[in-house]
Amino acid sequence: MLESNISARWQSEEPLDLMTLALDVVESLAGLKARDEAERELFALERALAEELEGMVMPLHLLPCLYQGLGLAGDSETFFSIDNCLMNRVLARREGIPVSLGILLIHLCRRFGVEAEGICFPGHFLVRVFSEEEGAVIDPFTGRQLSRNEIEQLLRGAQGNLARLTPQHLKGADDADILARLLNVTKAAFINDQQFGKALACSELLLRLKPDCPFERRDRGFLYEQLDCGQLAADDFEFFIEHCPDDPIADVLKAQIAGLDLSPKILH
C-alpha cells in the first residue's frame, strides 16, 4: 500500500509523489476503502500495461497500448462529473478529464521508465513525454501528440483569439501545482453538484498545499457562507481584505461581512 499519513507528509519538505498525492485526495474525500480500491485498480492497470508492452519499444508504444489497447479515454459526455476527478473512479472507469488522466499518464510513464512532466496549460492540462532528448506534447484526454498549431488553438479557445503561445505556456509544472489543479477542478465539480461540505474539504487540502493563500481563503469563505457558518466566512473574508485591499472584490466582501449571521454554528 502507498503510505497515507496525509497531513504530516503534505507539510513536510520531502518530495511528494504525484500519484500518492492523488490517492491522498481520494482518501480525504471518499475514505480509506476508496483509496484501497484505487490502489488495486492501479496495480491491475500497471500489470495489464506491462503485458501489452512486452517486447515493444518504449516509449513509442506506451500511448497506443494505454489508449487503444487498454481503453483509457476522455469522458466528453459527463465532463464535469465528480467521477472524472477522483482517482478511484477514474481508474475503475478508465475515463476522466485532462488533469486526472494526465496524472495517471505521468505516473505510468514514470513507472515504466519514461520521463514525463505535466503542463498546467490554460484551460486544458497537457503532458510532455520525452523520447531521448525530444519532448512530445500529449493531450491526455485523447492520447494524441499535438502539433504547435493544435496547441495554439487550445490557447485561443481558453484565452481568446488574440492570445499568443509563449514558452511560459508550455513550462513544466511541479507535482504540487498539478495536484492543486486537480483539487480546484474537484472543488468546482462538488460545488456544481451542491456538495458544499466536500468542496470545503477540497479547499482545506488546497490550503495545506498553499497555507494562507488569500484567494483560497476567500473561496473557502464563500463555502463557509453556503454552509451557514457566518463567523468562519467573515474570518476568511477579512483575511483576504487585509492581504488584498486593492482587489476589486474587497469592497464587495466588506458588504458580505455586514450581512452575515455571526452567531456560533456547529459544522458537521
Accessible surface in RSA format (square Angstrom, percent):
REM  Atomic radii and reference values for relative SASA: ProtOr
REM  Chains: A
REM  Algorithm: Lee & Richards
REM  Probe-radius: 1.40
REM  Slices: 20
REM RES _ NUM      All-atoms   Total-Side   Main-Chain    Non-polar    All polar
REM                ABS   REL    ABS   REL    ABS   REL    ABS   REL    ABS   REL
RES MET A   1   170.74  88.4  91.87  60.8  78.87 187.8  95.61  81.3  75.13  99.5
RES LEU A   2    68.01  37.9  58.83  42.1   9.18  23.1  61.17  43.0   6.84  18.4
RES GLU A   3   118.65  68.1 103.77  78.5  14.88  35.4  45.78  88.6  72.87  59.5
RES SER A   4    35.43  29.9  18.69  24.9  16.74  38.6  19.53  41.6  15.89  22.3
RES ASN A   5    97.83  67.5  88.10  85.1   9.73  23.4  32.93  79.3  64.90  62.7
RES ILE A   6    20.16  11.5  16.50  12.3   3.66   8.8  16.50  11.9   3.66   9.9
RES SER A   7    49.86  42.1  48.53  64.8   1.33   3.1  16.61  35.4  33.25  46.6
RES ALA A   8    56.99  52.4  39.23  60.5  17.76  40.4  48.85  68.8   8.14  21.6
RES ARG A   9    28.46  12.0  23.30  11.9   5.16  12.3  27.35  37.4   1.12   0.7
RES TRP A  10    11.23   4.5   0.02   0.0  11.21  26.3   0.02   0.0  11.21  18.2
RES GLN A  11   124.30  69.5  90.19  65.9  34.11  81.2  32.47  69.1  91.83  69.6
RES SER A  12    45.94  38.8  23.92  31.9  22.01  50.7  31.68  67.5  14.26  20.0
RES GLU A  13   180.90 103.9 143.70 108.7  37.20  88.6  64.16 124.1 116.74  95.3
RES GLU A  14   126.12  72.4 119.27  90.2   6.85  16.3  36.79  71.2  89.33  72.9
RES PRO A  15   136.16  99.2 106.65  97.2  29.51 107.3 118.75  98.0  17.41 108.2
RES LEU A  16    31.79  17.7  20.73  14.8  11.06  27.8  21.86  15.4   9.93  26.7
RES ASP A  17    75.69  53.0  62.36  62.1  13.34  31.5  34.66  81.6  41.03  40.9
RES LEU A  18     2.12   1.2   2.12   1.5   0.00   0.0   2.12   1.5   0.00   0.0
RES MET A  19     1.25   0.6   0.37   0.2   0.88   2.1   0.37   0.3   0.88   1.2
RES THR A  20    10.08   7.2  10.08  10.2   0.00   0.0   4.16   5.6   5.92   8.9
RES LEU A  21     0.60   0.3   0.60   0.4   0.00   0.0   0.60   0.4   0.00   0.0
RES ALA A  22     0.89   0.8   0.00   0.0   0.89   2.0   0.00   0.0   0.89   2.4
RES LEU A  23     0.00   0.0   0.00   0.0   0.00   0.0   0.00   0.0   0.00   0.0
RES ASP A  24     0.00   0.0   0.00   0.0   0.00   0.0   0.00   0.0   0.00   0.0
RES VAL A  25     2.65   1.7   2.64   2.4   0.01   0.0   2.65   2.3   0.00   0.0
RES VAL A  26     0.25   0.2   0.25   0.2   0.00   0.0   0.25   0.2   0.00   0.0
RES GLU A  27    37.69  21.6  30.23  22.9   7.47  17.8   6.17  11.9  31.52  25.7
RES SER A  28    48.36  40.9  12.08  16.1  36.28  83.6  18.11  38.6  30.25  42.4
RES LEU A  29     4.93   2.7   0.08   0.1   4.85  12.2   1.71   1.2   3.21   8.6
RES ALA A  30    48.88  44.9  16.54  25.5  32.34  73.6  25.94  36.5  22.94  60.8
RES GLY A  31    29.78  36.7   0.00   N/A  29.78  36.7  27.44  75.3   2.34   5.2
RES LEU A  32   105.71  58.9  97.96  70.1   7.75  19.5  97.96  68.8   7.75  20.9
RES LYS A  33   156.34  76.3 149.15  91.5   7.18  17.1  94.84  85.4  61.49  65.5
RES ALA A  34    10.02   9.2   8.37  12.9   1.65   3.7   9.13  12.9   0.89   2.4
RES ARG A  35     2.45   1.0   2.45   1.2   0.00   0.0   2.43   3.3   0.02   0.0
RES ASP A  36    35.80  25.1  35.80  35.6   0.00   0.0   3.14   7.4  32.66  32.6
RES GLU A  37    67.69  38.9  66.39  50.2   1.30   3.1  23.08  44.6  44.62  36.4
RES ALA A  38     0.14   0.1   0.00   0.0   0.14   0.3   0.13   0.2   0.01   0.0
RES GLU A  39    18.71  10.7  13.37  10.1   5.34  12.7  13.01  25.2   5.70   4.7
RES ARG A  40   139.73  58.7 131.40  67.0   8.33  19.8  71.02  97.1  68.71  41.6
RES GLU A  41    64.50  37.0  61.89  46.8   2.61   6.2   9.41  18.2  55.09  45.0
RES LEU A  42    10.56   5.9  10.56   7.6   0.00   0.0  10.56   7.4   0.00   0.0
RES PHE A  43   120.84  60.5 119.35  73.9   1.49   3.9 120.40  73.0   0.44   1.3
RES ALA A  44    34.37  31.6  31.54  48.7   2.83   6.4  31.54  44.4   2.83   7.5
RES LEU A  45     1.58   0.9   1.58   1.1   0.00   0.0   1.58   1.1   0.00   0.0
RES GLU A  46    19.70  11.3  18.66  14.1   1.04   2.5   3.67   7.1  16.03  13.1
RES ARG A  47   136.00  57.1 129.41  66.0   6.59  15.7  46.28  63.2  89.72  54.4
RES ALA A  48    24.21  22.3  21.43  33.1   2.78   6.3  23.18  32.6   1.03   2.7
RES LEU A  49     0.00   0.0   0.00   0.0   0.00   0.0   0.00   0.0   0.00   0.0
RES ALA A  50    46.43  42.7  37.13  57.3   9.30  21.2  39.15  55.1   7.27  19.3
RES GLU A  51   119.03  68.3 102.64  77.6  16.39  39.0  41.51  80.3  77.52  63.3
RES GLU A  52    66.34  38.1  55.12  41.7  11.23  26.7  11.57  22.4  54.77  44.7
RES LEU A  53    12.53   7.0   7.56   5.4   4.97  12.5   7.78   5.5   4.75  12.8
RES GLU A  54   143.43  82.3 117.99  89.3  25.43  60.6  47.65  92.2  95.78  78.2
RES GLY A  55    86.19 106.3   0.00   N/A  86.19 106.3  42.87 117.6  43.33  97.0
RES MET A  56    84.98  44.0  64.24  42.5  20.74  49.4  67.85  57.7  17.13  22.7
RES VAL A  57    96.18  63.3  91.38  82.7   4.80  11.6  96.15  83.5   0.04   0.1
RES MET A  58    64.38  33.3  40.34  26.7  24.04  57.2  40.19  34.2  24.19  32.0
RES PRO A  59    31.63  23.1  25.40  23.2   6.23  22.6  25.40  21.0   6.23  38.7
RES LEU A  60   127.34  70.9 111.26  79.6  16.08  40.4 117.93  82.8   9.41  25.3
RES HIS A  61    62.33  34.1  62.33  43.3   0.00   0.0  35.24  36.3  27.08  31.5
RES LEU A  62     2.42   1.3   2.42   1.7   0.00   0.0   2.42   1.7   0.00   0.0
RES LEU A  63    29.17  16.2  28.57  20.4   0.60   1.5  28.99  20.4   0.18   0.5
RES PRO A  64    55.63  40.5  53.00  48.3   2.63   9.6  54.07  44.6   1.56   9.7
RES CYS A  65     9.33   7.1   5.91   6.6   3.42   8.0   3.10   7.9   6.23   6.7
RES LEU A  66     0.03   0.0   0.03   0.0   0.00   0.0   0.03   0.0   0.00   0.0
RES TYR A  67    17.93   8.4   7.12   4.0  10.81  28.1   7.19   5.4  10.74  13.2
RES GLN A  68   142.31  79.6 111.36  81.4  30.94  73.7  60.78 129.4  81.52  61.8
RES GLY A  69    45.05  55.6   0.00   N/A  45.05  55.6  19.07  52.3  25.98  58.2
RES LEU A  70    24.26  13.5  14.80  10.6   9.46  23.8  19.22  13.5   5.04  13.6
RES GLY A  71    42.15  52.0   0.00   N/A  42.15  52.0  30.82  84.6  11.34  25.4
RES LEU A  72     3.74   2.1   0.55   0.4   3.18   8.0   0.55   0.4   3.18   8.6
RES ALA A  73    39.09  35.9  36.53  56.4   2.57   5.8  39.09  55.1   0.00   0.0
RES GLY A  74    18.15  22.4   0.00   N/A  18.15  22.4   0.05   0.1  18.10  40.5
RES ASP A  75    10.15   7.1   8.00   8.0   2.16   5.1   2.27   5.3   7.88   7.9
RES SER A  76    84.12  71.1  59.65  79.6  24.46  56.4  40.26  85.7  43.86  61.4
RES GLU A  77   168.67  96.8 132.28 100.1  36.39  86.6  53.69 103.8 114.98  93.9
RES THR A  78    73.73  52.4  66.11  67.0   7.63  18.2  68.21  91.6   5.53   8.4
RES PHE A  79    66.63  33.3  63.28  39.2   3.35   8.7  63.28  38.4   3.35   9.6
RES PHE A  80   152.71  76.4 142.21  88.1  10.50  27.3 147.58  89.5   5.13  14.7
RES SER A  81    34.67  29.3  22.83  30.5  11.84  27.3  19.97  42.5  14.70  20.6
RES ILE A  82    28.31  16.1  25.56  19.0   2.75   6.6  25.56  18.4   2.75   7.5
RES ASP A  83    49.51  34.7  49.19  49.0   0.32   0.8   2.09   4.9  47.42  47.3
RES ASN A  84     0.00   0.0   0.00   0.0   0.00   0.0   0.00   0.0   0.00   0.0
RES CYS A  85     2.15   1.6   1.08   1.2   1.07   2.5   0.00   0.0   2.15   2.3
RES LEU A  86    14.31   8.0  13.60   9.7   0.71   1.8  14.31  10.1   0.00   0.0
RES MET A  87     1.37   0.7   0.21   0.1   1.16   2.8   0.21   0.2   1.16   1.5
RES ASN A  88    16.38  11.3  13.59  13.1   2.78   6.7   1.58   3.8  14.80  14.3
RES ARG A  89    88.02  37.0  88.02  44.9   0.00   0.0  25.45  34.8  62.57  37.9
RES VAL A  90     0.00   0.0   0.00   0.0   0.00   0.0   0.00   0.0   0.00   0.0
RES LEU A  91     2.59   1.4   0.33   0.2   2.26   5.7   0.48   0.3   2.10   5.7
RES ALA A  92    50.51  46.4  21.43  33.1  29.08  66.2  21.51  30.3  29.00  76.8
RES ARG A  93    66.94  28.1  43.22  22.0  23.71  56.5  26.79  36.6  40.15  24.3
RES ARG A  94    60.78  25.5  60.78  31.0   0.00   0.0  17.20  23.5  43.58  26.4
RES GLU A  95    59.24  34.0  59.24  44.8   0.00   0.0   6.10  11.8  53.14  43.4
RES GLY A  96     0.00   0.0   0.00   N/A   0.00   0.0   0.00   0.0   0.00   0.0
RES ILE A  97     5.67   3.2   5.67   4.2   0.00   0.0   5.67   4.1   0.00   0.0
RES PRO A  98     8.48   6.2   8.48   7.7   0.00   0.0   8.48   7.0   0.00   0.0
RES VAL A  99     4.57   3.0   3.70   3.4   0.86   2.1   3.70   3.2   0.86   2.3
RES SER A 100     0.00   0.0   0.00   0.0   0.00   0.0   0.00   0.0   0.00   0.0
RES LEU A 101     0.00   0.0   0.00   0.0   0.00   0.0   0.00   0.0   0.00   0.0
RES GLY A 102     0.00   0.0   0.00   N/A   0.00   0.0   0.00   0.0   0.00   0.0
RES ILE A 103     0.00   0.0   0.00   0.0   0.00   0.0   0.00   0.0   0.00   0.0
RES LEU A 104     0.24   0.1   0.24   0.2   0.00   0.0   0.24   0.2   0.00   0.0
RES LEU A 105     0.00   0.0   0.00   0.0   0.00   0.0   0.00   0.0   0.00   0.0
RES ILE A 106     0.02   0.0   0.02   0.0   0.00   0.0   0.02   0.0   0.00   0.0
RES HIS A 107    31.61  17.3  27.76  19.3   3.85   9.8  25.25  26.0   6.35   7.4
RES LEU A 108     0.00   0.0   0.00   0.0   0.00   0.0   0.00   0.0   0.00   0.0
RES CYS A 109     0.45   0.3   0.45   0.5   0.00   0.0   0.00   0.0   0.45   0.5
RES ARG A 110   104.67  43.9  84.01  42.8  20.66  49.2  48.49  66.3  56.18  34.0
RES ARG A 111   135.20  56.8 110.71  56.4  24.49  58.3  30.16  41.2 105.04  63.7
RES PHE A 112    46.80  23.4  26.42  16.4  20.39  53.1  33.48  20.3  13.33  38.1
RES GLY A 113    72.75  89.7   0.00   N/A  72.75  89.7  38.28 105.1  34.47  77.2
RES VAL A 114     9.24   6.1   4.80   4.3   4.44  10.7   8.55   7.4   0.69   1.9
RES GLU A 115   116.98  67.2 104.97  79.4  12.01  28.6  43.97  85.1  73.01  59.6
RES ALA A 116     5.29   4.9   0.00   0.0   5.29  12.0   0.00   0.0   5.29  14.0
RES GLU A 117    46.09  26.5  45.53  34.4   0.56   1.3  11.49  22.2  34.59  28.2
RES GLY A 118     0.26   0.3   0.00   N/A   0.26   0.3   0.00   0.0   0.26   0.6
RES ILE A 119     0.26   0.1   0.26   0.2   0.00   0.0   0.26   0.2   0.00   0.0
RES CYS A 120    47.65  36.0  26.65  29.7  21.01  49.4  23.38  59.2  24.27  26.2
RES PHE A 121     0.00   0.0   0.00   0.0   0.00   0.0   0.00   0.0   0.00   0.0
RES PRO A 122    30.24  22.0  19.47  17.8  10.76  39.1  29.88  24.7   0.36   2.2
RES GLY A 123    69.80  86.1   0.00   N/A  69.80  86.1  29.77  81.7  40.03  89.7
RES HIS A 124    32.36  17.7  30.36  21.1   2.00   5.1  19.40  20.0  12.96  15.1
RES PHE A 125     1.95   1.0   0.71   0.4   1.24   3.2   0.71   0.4   1.24   3.6
RES LEU A 126     0.00   0.0   0.00   0.0   0.00   0.0   0.00   0.0   0.00   0.0
RES VAL A 127     0.00   0.0   0.00   0.0   0.00   0.0   0.00   0.0   0.00   0.0
RES ARG A 128    35.57  14.9  35.57  18.1   0.00   0.0   7.24   9.9  28.33  17.2
RES VAL A 129    12.50   8.2  11.32  10.2   1.18   2.8  11.32   9.8   1.18   3.2
RES PHE A 130    46.32  23.2  39.96  24.8   6.35  16.5  39.96  24.2   6.35  18.2
RES SER A 131    54.09  45.7  49.79  66.4   4.30   9.9  26.62  56.7  27.47  38.5
RES GLU A 132   173.85  99.8 128.36  97.1  45.49 108.3  58.52 113.2 115.34  94.2
RES GLU A 133   169.84  97.5 139.89 105.8  29.95  71.3  59.49 115.1 110.36  90.1
RES GLU A 134   138.38  79.4 133.21 100.8   5.17  12.3  51.40  99.4  86.98  71.0
RES GLY A 135    36.88  45.5   0.00   N/A  36.88  45.5   2.67   7.3  34.21  76.6
RES ALA A 136    26.47  24.3  22.10  34.1   4.37   9.9  25.19  35.5   1.27   3.4
RES VAL A 137    15.38  10.1  12.71  11.5   2.68   6.4  12.71  11.0   2.68   7.3
RES ILE A 138     4.06   2.3   4.06   3.0   0.00   0.0   4.06   2.9   0.00   0.0
RES ASP A 139    12.19   8.5  12.19  12.1   0.00   0.0   0.00   0.0  12.19  12.2
RES PRO A 140     0.00   0.0   0.00   0.0   0.00   0.0   0.00   0.0   0.00   0.0
RES PHE A 141    32.16  16.1  29.08  18.0   3.08   8.0  29.08  17.6   3.08   8.8
RES THR A 142    63.93  45.5  44.80  45.4  19.13  45.6  50.27  67.5  13.66  20.6
RES GLY A 143    12.35  15.2   0.00   N/A  12.35  15.2   1.11   3.0  11.24  25.2
RES ARG A 144   122.72  51.5 117.98  60.1   4.74  11.3  64.36  88.0  58.36  35.4
RES GLN A 145   113.55  63.5  96.41  70.5  17.14  40.8  22.17  47.2  91.38  69.3
RES LEU A 146    14.84   8.3   6.08   4.3   8.76  22.0   6.54   4.6   8.29  22.3
RES SER A 147    57.39  48.5  45.26  60.4  12.13  27.9  50.49 107.5   6.89   9.7
RES ARG A 148   146.02  61.3 136.28  69.5   9.74  23.2  64.45  88.1  81.58  49.4
RES ASN A 149    81.24  56.0  78.21  75.6   3.02   7.3  27.85  67.0  53.38  51.6
RES GLU A 150    50.86  29.2  49.16  37.2   1.70   4.0  23.77  46.0  27.09  22.1
RES ILE A 151     7.18   4.1   7.18   5.3   0.00   0.0   7.18   5.2   0.00   0.0
RES GLU A 152    45.04  25.9  44.80  33.9   0.24   0.6   5.48  10.6  39.56  32.3
RES GLN A 153    96.50  54.0  86.82  63.4   9.68  23.1  25.49  54.3  71.01  53.9
RES LEU A 154    51.08  28.4  43.86  31.4   7.22  18.2  46.91  32.9   4.18  11.2
RES LEU A 155     0.56   0.3   0.56   0.4   0.00   0.0   0.56   0.4   0.00   0.0
RES ARG A 156    75.08  31.5  69.38  35.4   5.69  13.6  14.11  19.3  60.97  37.0
RES GLY A 157    71.14  87.7   0.00   N/A  71.14  87.7  37.98 104.2  33.16  74.3
RES ALA A 158    51.51  47.4   9.13  14.1  42.38  96.4  18.72  26.4  32.79  86.9
RES GLN A 159   103.86  58.1  67.66  49.4  36.20  86.2  29.67  63.2  74.19  56.3
RES GLY A 160    34.68  42.8   0.00   N/A  34.68  42.8  31.32  86.0   3.36   7.5
RES ASN A 161   120.76  83.3 108.80 105.1  11.96  28.8  26.57  63.9  94.20  91.0
RES LEU A 162   162.23  90.3 147.27 105.4  14.96  37.6 147.48 103.6  14.75  39.7
RES ALA A 163    16.17  14.9   3.19   4.9  12.99  29.5  13.38  18.8   2.79   7.4
RES ARG A 164   154.56  64.9 145.03  73.9   9.53  22.7  75.13 102.7  79.43  48.1
RES LEU A 165    19.04  10.6   1.27   0.9  17.78  44.7   1.27   0.9  17.78  47.8
RES THR A 166    58.57  41.7  55.42  56.2   3.15   7.5  54.62  73.4   3.95   6.0
RES PRO A 167   123.25  89.8 108.68  99.1  14.57  53.0 116.70  96.4   6.55  40.7
RES GLN A 168   126.90  71.0 114.51  83.7  12.39  29.5  53.60 114.1  73.30  55.6
RES HIS A 169    38.58  21.1  31.64  22.0   6.95  17.8  23.32  24.0  15.26  17.8
RES LEU A 170    30.19  16.8  27.64  19.8   2.56   6.4  27.92  19.6   2.27   6.1
RES LYS A 171   132.73  64.8 119.06  73.1  13.66  32.5  76.06  68.5  56.66  60.4
RES GLY A 172    29.45  36.3   0.00   N/A  29.45  36.3   6.81  18.7  22.64  50.7
RES ALA A 173    22.26  20.5   5.41   8.3  16.85  38.3  11.97  16.9  10.29  27.3
RES ASP A 174    88.19  61.8  75.04  74.7  13.15  31.1  44.92 105.7  43.26  43.1
RES ASP A 175    28.74  20.1  25.07  25.0   3.67   8.7   8.91  21.0  19.83  19.8
RES ALA A 176    38.57  35.5  35.55  54.9   3.02   6.9  35.65  50.2   2.92   7.7
RES ASP A 177    58.12  40.7  54.34  54.1   3.78   8.9  12.40  29.2  45.71  45.6
RES ILE A 178     0.25   0.1   0.25   0.2   0.00   0.0   0.25   0.2   0.00   0.0
RES LEU A 179     0.00   0.0   0.00   0.0   0.00   0.0   0.00   0.0   0.00   0.0
RES ALA A 180     7.30   6.7   7.30  11.3   0.00   0.0   7.30  10.3   0.00   0.0
RES ARG A 181    51.52  21.6  46.37  23.6   5.15  12.3  22.92  31.3  28.61  17.3
RES LEU A 182     1.75   1.0   1.75   1.3   0.00   0.0   1.75   1.2   0.00   0.0
RES LEU A 183     0.00   0.0   0.00   0.0   0.00   0.0   0.00   0.0   0.00   0.0
RES ASN A 184    65.97  45.5  61.69  59.6   4.28  10.3  22.21  53.4  43.76  42.3
RES VAL A 185    51.75  34.1  47.70  43.2   4.05   9.8  50.65  44.0   1.10   3.0
RES THR A 186     0.18   0.1   0.18   0.2   0.00   0.0   0.00   0.0   0.18   0.3
RES LYS A 187    14.26   7.0  14.26   8.8   0.00   0.0  13.63  12.3   0.63   0.7
RES ALA A 188    56.37  51.8  50.21  77.5   6.16  14.0  52.94  74.6   3.43   9.1
RES ALA A 189     6.89   6.3   1.76   2.7   5.13  11.7   4.86   6.8   2.03   5.4
RES PHE A 190     6.88   3.4   6.88   4.3   0.00   0.0   6.88   4.2   0.00   0.0
RES ILE A 191    69.30  39.4  65.45  48.8   3.85   9.3  65.45  47.1   3.85  10.5
RES ASN A 192   112.85  77.8  85.34  82.5  27.51  66.2  20.65  49.7  92.20  89.1
RES ASP A 193    80.32  56.3  61.77  61.5  18.55  43.9  11.36  26.7  68.96  68.8
RES GLN A 194   138.16  77.3 119.97  87.7  18.19  43.3  23.61  50.3 114.55  86.9
RES GLN A 195    68.37  38.2  61.30  44.8   7.07  16.8  29.36  62.5  39.01  29.6
RES PHE A 196    44.13  22.1  41.01  25.4   3.12   8.1  41.01  24.9   3.12   8.9
RES GLY A 197    40.97  50.5   0.00   N/A  40.97  50.5  28.89  79.3  12.08  27.1
RES LYS A 198    82.80  40.4  80.89  49.6   1.91   4.5  49.37  44.4  33.43  35.6
RES ALA A 199     0.00   0.0   0.00   0.0   0.00   0.0   0.00   0.0   0.00   0.0
RES LEU A 200    13.82   7.7  13.82   9.9   0.00   0.0  13.82   9.7   0.00   0.0
RES ALA A 201    31.63  29.1  26.20  40.4   5.44  12.4  30.62  43.1   1.01   2.7
RES CYS A 202     0.00   0.0   0.00   0.0   0.00   0.0   0.00   0.0   0.00   0.0
RES SER A 203     0.00   0.0   0.00   0.0   0.00   0.0   0.00   0.0   0.00   0.0
RES GLU A 204    59.41  34.1  58.32  44.1   1.09   2.6  27.46  53.1  31.95  26.1
RES LEU A 205     6.31   3.5   6.31   4.5   0.00   0.0   6.31   4.4   0.00   0.0
RES LEU A 206     8.42   4.7   7.37   5.3   1.04   2.6   7.37   5.2   1.04   2.8
RES LEU A 207    17.21   9.6  13.34   9.5   3.87   9.7  13.67   9.6   3.53   9.5
RES ARG A 208    84.51  35.5  75.61  38.5   8.91  21.2  13.96  19.1  70.56  42.8
RES LEU A 209    31.60  17.6   5.68   4.1  25.92  65.2   7.42   5.2  24.19  65.1
RES LYS A 210   102.35  49.9  97.83  60.0   4.52  10.8  59.19  53.3  43.17  46.0
RES PRO A 211    94.66  69.0  75.65  69.0  19.00  69.1  77.16  63.7  17.50 108.8
RES ASP A 212    89.06  62.4  78.42  78.1  10.64  25.1  17.20  40.5  71.86  71.7
RES CYS A 213    33.64  25.4  27.89  31.1   5.75  13.5   9.94  25.2  23.70  25.6
RES PRO A 214    30.21  22.0  30.21  27.5   0.00   0.0  30.21  24.9   0.00   0.0
RES PHE A 215    93.13  46.6  93.13  57.7   0.00   0.0  93.13  56.5   0.00   0.0
RES GLU A 216    15.65   9.0  14.85  11.2   0.81   1.9   6.11  11.8   9.55   7.8
RES ARG A 217    38.85  16.3  38.85  19.8   0.00   0.0   2.48   3.4  36.37  22.0
RES ARG A 218    47.83  20.1  47.83  24.4   0.00   0.0   1.54   2.1  46.29  28.1
RES ASP A 219    41.18  28.8  39.07  38.9   2.11   5.0   9.95  23.4  31.23  31.1
RES ARG A 220    37.07  15.6  37.07  18.9   0.00   0.0   0.00   0.0  37.07  22.5
RES GLY A 221     0.00   0.0   0.00   N/A   0.00   0.0   0.00   0.0   0.00   0.0
RES PHE A 222    68.16  34.1  66.77  41.4   1.39   3.6  67.09  40.7   1.07   3.1
RES LEU A 223     7.00   3.9   7.00   5.0   0.00   0.0   7.00   4.9   0.00   0.0
RES TYR A 224    17.12   8.0  17.12   9.7   0.00   0.0   1.79   1.3  15.33  18.9
RES GLU A 225    55.17  31.7  46.56  35.2   8.61  20.5  19.89  38.5  35.28  28.8
RES GLN A 226   107.44  60.1  84.18  61.5  23.25  55.4  10.80  23.0  96.64  73.3
RES LEU A 227    50.95  28.4  32.76  23.4  18.19  45.7  36.66  25.7  14.28  38.4
RES ASP A 228    99.45  69.7  90.97  90.5   8.48  20.0  24.61  57.9  74.84  74.6
RES CYS A 229     4.85   3.7   2.54   2.8   2.31   5.4   3.54   9.0   1.31   1.4
RES GLY A 230     4.55   5.6   0.00   N/A   4.55   5.6   3.47   9.5   1.08   2.4
RES GLN A 231    77.33  43.2  76.25  55.7   1.08   2.6  39.89  84.9  37.44  28.4
RES LEU A 232    74.02  41.2  72.79  52.1   1.23   3.1  72.86  51.2   1.16   3.1
RES ALA A 233     0.00   0.0   0.00   0.0   0.00   0.0   0.00   0.0   0.00   0.0
RES ALA A 234     0.97   0.9   0.97   1.5   0.00   0.0   0.97   1.4   0.00   0.0
RES ASP A 235    60.03  42.1  54.13  53.9   5.90  13.9  21.48  50.6  38.55  38.4
RES ASP A 236     1.33   0.9   1.33   1.3   0.00   0.0   0.00   0.0   1.33   1.3
RES PHE A 237     0.00   0.0   0.00   0.0   0.00   0.0   0.00   0.0   0.00   0.0
RES GLU A 238    87.84  50.4  82.93  62.7   4.90  11.7  31.01  60.0  56.83  46.4
RES PHE A 239    32.79  16.4  28.97  17.9   3.82   9.9  31.47  19.1   1.32   3.8
RES PHE A 240     0.00   0.0   0.00   0.0   0.00   0.0   0.00   0.0   0.00   0.0
RES ILE A 241    26.56  15.1  25.79  19.2   0.77   1.8  25.79  18.6   0.77   2.1
RES GLU A 242   131.41  75.4 105.28  79.7  26.13  62.2  43.78  84.7  87.63  71.5
RES HIS A 243    95.74  52.3  66.56  46.3  29.18  74.6  45.75  47.1  49.99  58.2
RES CYS A 244    22.01  16.7  16.15  18.0   5.86  13.8  10.33  26.2  11.69  12.6
RES PRO A 245    86.37  62.9  67.59  61.6  18.78  68.3  68.21  56.3  18.15 112.8
RES ASP A 246   139.39  97.6 110.66 110.1  28.73  67.9  41.93  98.7  97.46  97.2
RES ASP A 247    40.34  28.3  28.80  28.7  11.54  27.3   7.95  18.7  32.39  32.3
RES PRO A 248   120.44  87.8  98.38  89.7  22.06  80.2 110.91  91.6   9.54  59.3
RES ILE A 249    46.88  26.7  43.78  32.6   3.10   7.5  46.31  33.3   0.57   1.6
RES ALA A 250     0.98   0.9   0.98   1.5   0.00   0.0   0.98   1.4   0.00   0.0
RES ASP A 251    99.67  69.8  92.18  91.7   7.49  17.7  30.28  71.3  69.40  69.2
RES VAL A 252    84.68  55.7  79.79  72.2   4.89  11.8  84.47  73.4   0.21   0.6
RES LEU A 253     0.00   0.0   0.00   0.0   0.00   0.0   0.00   0.0   0.00   0.0
RES LYS A 254   108.41  52.9  98.72  60.6   9.69  23.1  55.16  49.7  53.24  56.7
RES ALA A 255    70.66  65.0  52.83  81.5  17.83  40.6  60.59  85.3  10.07  26.7
RES GLN A 256    55.61  31.1  48.03  35.1   7.59  18.1   7.78  16.6  47.83  36.3
RES ILE A 257    30.68  17.5  27.47  20.5   3.21   7.7  27.47  19.8   3.21   8.7
RES ALA A 258    91.17  83.8  50.52  78.0  40.65  92.5  61.92  87.2  29.25  77.5
RES GLY A 259    69.23  85.4   0.00   N/A  69.23  85.4  36.62 100.5  32.62  73.1
RES LEU A 260    27.75  15.5  11.05   7.9  16.70  42.0  12.71   8.9  15.04  40.5
RES ASP A 261    87.37  61.2  73.85  73.5  13.52  32.0  43.55 102.5  43.82  43.7
RES LEU A 262    81.75  45.5  64.89  46.4  16.86  42.4  65.75  46.2  16.00  43.1
RES SER A 263    51.81  43.8  42.26  56.4   9.55  22.0  41.71  88.8  10.11  14.2
RES PRO A 264   131.49  95.8 106.24  96.8  25.25  91.8 113.90  94.0  17.59 109.3
RES LYS A 265    94.19  46.0  61.27  37.6  32.91  78.4  62.45  56.2  31.74  33.8
RES ILE A 266   146.71  83.5 122.11  91.0  24.59  59.3 125.25  90.2  21.46  58.2
RES LEU A 267    73.84  41.1  44.39  31.8  29.44  74.0  44.96  31.6  28.88  77.7
RES HIS A 268   201.70 110.2 134.84  93.7  66.87 171.1 125.69 129.5  76.02  88.5
END  Absolute sums over single chains surface
CHAIN  1 A    13633.5      10837.4       2796.0       7340.7       6292.7
END  Absolute sums over all chains
TOTAL         13633.5      10837.4       2796.0       7340.7       6292.7
